[in-house]
Amino acid sequence: MENRFDIAIAGAGPAGLAAAVTAMSLRKDLKVLVLEKMSQPAKKLAASGNGRGNLSNLQCSCRDEVLDFFKEAGIAVRADEAGRIYPYSEEAKSVAAVLCKRAEKLGAVIMTDSEVCNAEADPQGGFRIFVHSKKGKEEIFRAEKLLIATGGKSYAVYGSTGDGYRLARRLGHNVAPLVPSLTAVETEESLEGLKGLRMKAEVSLMQKGDIIFRERGEVQFREDCLSGICIMNMSAFLPVRRTADGREEKDNDERQEKPECRIMINTVPDFTAAGLIAFLREKASMDVSVSELTETIVKKPAADYILKRLSMDGGKPASRLGMKDIIEIANGLRCLEFTPAGRKGWKEAQVTKGGVLLEEIDMKTMESRVISGLYFAGEVTDYDGPCGGYNLNNAWLGGIRAGRAMAQCPGEITE
Ligand SMILES: Cc1cc2nc3c(=O)[nH]c(=O)nc-3n(C[C@H](O)[C@H](O)[C@H](O)COP(=O)(O)OP(=O)(O)OC[C@H]3O[C@@H](n4cnc5c(N)ncnc54)[C@H](O)[C@@H]3O)c2cc1C
C-alpha cells in the first residue's frame, strides 16, 4: 500500500469517522487513512446508550451542526420527550455501520487491527505515523495532517486505553489529570438489604455545607455502590485527589479517597417537609406499625434500611411515636446520607474527565495551537459532559469540525 496520505486519523470511533466522512464529502480527491486498533471500528458507539445510542441532545449547543451531519450521512434520528436524540432504528451499531460504509464509499481507507504507537512531526512537513498491526507488522505512514481521535481511557474493552494522551504529550501537548467519570459511587456505609432496589429520588452532593450538585432521577442500589444516571452525573462532581504535579497520568485508578463531602438522597422528593410530617402524623393514628407507616411512600427495603439507620423498631405501633420520632422518620426519608468512598474505576466509567487541554486547541477547527496540521477530536480532549447524549455530541462535533478544517474549507465553519 502507498504509505502517503493527505489525512491520517487515529481512531475509528464517532469522532474519527465523522472527520473522515466530512473531509471526504468536501474533497473527493483527498487520500484519507483511518487507523483503528480494534478488529471492528466504533465498538464503544455500538454499545452506547445500552445499544440504543443516545447520539446527542436537543439541549446541546451546536446540535444543529451535528443534526446536519446526520442528515448528510443518511442517519435518521428522533428525539424522545426529554430531548435525547437516538437513531430512529434505536440501534447504535447501525450508525457505526452507516458511517464506515459512507467513509469507504467516499474513498477513505479504514485499516482495522492497526494501532498507532507513535507519531512525530516530520521536519520536512506533515507527520510520520508508526503503526503496529495485530499480525506483528510495523508500518510507517506519512500524512500531511493528523487527527488524534483515540477516545478516553475508560471501558478499555472497546479499544480506548488512553493512547491518545501519550501521543499528545509526545507531540508537546499538556493533558489535564484523568479521572474515571460518569460512574457508580462506592459508599462508606454498608448497603446491606438494598441490593437491586431502584427508586426515584433527588440526589444532592454537599461539600462543606454547600450543595455542589443536585439532580432528580432513578437511584440504583448495588451491593457495594450507588448507581443510576443521577449518581453517574454526580460522580463528575466528586473531588479528586491530584497527583503531586497535578498533571501526571496514572495507570492505576485515580480514585478519590474519603473526600470531605456527603451524598444526600431525598427518597420522597415530591413531599415538602411539612407535608410529609402531616402525612406521617395522620397515618400514625391509623393503627399501623412503624414499618407500615412508610408503606406506599417508599419500597420496603428502603423503609427497613432507613428505620435500621435510625435504630427504630419497625414492629412497634406507630401510635406510640412522639412528634420527635415522626420528625426523625421524616428526616430519614428526606436525607438518607452516605459518605462517598470512591468512584468505580476505569472498567465502569462511561467517560474520562480530563484530557488534552482545550486552550491548546482551536475549537473552531480542532487544530492544535502547538503544532500546525495536528488535530484532536472527541473524548481525548478535556471535555466531559453529563449523561444524555452530550459526550457523543462532543465527539461528532469535534470530528465534523476537524474534518472540515483538514479538508481546508474553513469558510463553512460556524460558531
Ligand atoms: C457503556 C457506555 C455507554 C455510553 N453511552 C453513551 C450515550 O448513550 N451517549 C453519549 O453521549 N455518550 C455515551 N458514552 C460515551 C461515548 O460513547 C464516548 O464519549 C464516545 O464514544 C467518544 O467518542 P470518541 O470517538 O472520542 O472515542 P471512542 O468512541 O472511544 O473511539 C476511539 C477509537 O479509537 C480507537 N483507538 C484507541 N487507541 C488507538 C490507537 N492507538 N490506534 C488506533 N486506534 C485507537 C479505539 O479502539 C476506538 O475505536 C458511553 C460510554 C460507554 C463506555
The ligand as an ORCA input file, in Angstrom:
! r2SCAN-3c Opt
* xyz 0 1
  C     -21.033      1.797     28.053
  C     -21.008      3.210     27.514
  C     -22.191      3.795     27.100
  C     -22.169      5.123     26.636
  N     -23.347      5.672     26.213
  C     -23.337      6.945     25.757
  C     -24.529      7.538     25.236
  O     -25.571      6.895     25.124
  N     -24.477      8.845     24.843
  C     -23.318      9.573     24.906
  O     -23.320     10.748     24.532
  N     -22.165      9.019     25.325
  C     -22.151      7.722     25.732
  N     -20.970      7.174     26.149
  C     -19.716      7.929     25.980
  C     -19.352      7.931     24.480
  O     -19.512      6.633     23.956
  C     -17.920      8.403     24.252
  O     -17.743      9.672     24.853
  C     -17.629      8.498     22.744
  O     -17.668      7.203     22.165
  C     -16.259      9.122     22.476
  O     -16.044      9.087     21.088
  P     -14.547      9.127     20.520
  O     -14.668      8.968     19.059
  O     -13.855     10.303     21.069
  O     -13.834      7.871     21.181
  P     -14.170      6.305     21.112
  O     -15.602      6.087     20.863
  O     -13.566      5.733     22.336
  O     -13.371      5.844     19.836
  C     -11.970      5.856     19.808
  C     -11.488      4.796     18.852
  O     -10.064      4.882     18.769
  C      -9.521      3.581     18.801
  N      -8.143      3.669     19.298
  C      -7.715      3.934     20.547
  N      -6.374      3.986     20.597
  C      -5.938      3.750     19.339
  C      -4.643      3.660     18.752
  N      -3.530      3.803     19.456
  N      -4.561      3.403     17.429
  C      -5.675      3.226     16.673
  N      -6.914      3.281     17.186
  C      -7.058      3.552     18.503
  C     -10.441      2.819     19.720
  O     -10.352      1.425     19.517
  C     -11.799      3.389     19.332
  O     -12.394      2.655     18.279
  C     -20.954      5.840     26.597
  C     -19.769      5.236     27.003
  C     -19.792      3.931     27.453
  C     -18.497      3.287     27.865
*
